[in-house]
Amino acid sequence: MTRTGDSAPGLWTTPVRGRVALSALAWVLLYGAALVVVVILGLVAARSLGAARPDTALLALVVLAGTAVAALLAVRIHLLRRRGLGWADVGLRHPDRSPWHLAWQIPAVMAAGAAASMLVLIPLGAGAESEGEDTDTAIADLVAGGPVSAVLGLLTVAVLIPVAEETVFRGIMLPALRARLRVVGGITLAGAIFAAVHLIPPAMPYLLVVGISLCAMAEWYRSIVPGIVLHGVNNAVVFTGVIAAGMV
């Protein structure tokens, strides 16, 4: 069900802002933290019982996929069901513009992100090899688990994580910030928060460009679906790039 009225012009019609948005984001954080705590407790319990250390690839998959699923569950239970809303209210709706624009938008955004990284990191003396080391390690763990783990990892980072992150950042956070700060301020701040929460300093320039671009796309398409596609392609390229680098 989609509500009419009471929305920021230019985005899909949504009542998700103010305290409603803050509550939803708090539940997302709580669910994610609970998943991490459960994993840690499970590892401690397994160690105390003398069990073998869990496979690193399986552990990485559980954490990555688990946090994404936890975020979507939090949105479904504590926002959509509680408020009588549907997924269209957080932007999972048919785009108002042709998705064929993604044919130029995807390479343009990724190229702009790469250019921003070079402009910022090279003068600072940061090598390209330092960018995204934590992400590379997690992907390497998935690949080390074998073909099945690699395929499941690719599906997680290219499908599940983009859906969850776009729902949270563009479907909930962006409309809330936009309603208070207007278009430019809302898009800029939402994109900056997206970049910051990844906690990968060397990748900040790239993530900032991508985050702001995804917010602008949500505004332009009046949907988060194209952003999910761009996000998924970006993650898939990073994933396959790490695999290719490891094979050299």
Secondary structure, DSSP 8 states (H G I E B T S, - for coil): ----SSS-TTS------THHHHHHHHHHHHHHHHHHHHHHHHHHHHHHTT-----HHHHHHHHHHHHHHHHHHHHIIIIIIHHT--GGGGT-S--SS-GGGHHHHHHHHHHHHHHHHHHHHHHHT--GGGTTHHHHHHHHHHHHT-HHHHHHHHHIIIIIHHHHHIIIIIIIIHHHHHHHHHHHHHHHHHHHHHHHHT--GGGHHHHHHHHHHHHHHHHHHTSSHHHHHHHHHHHHHHHHHHHHHHH-
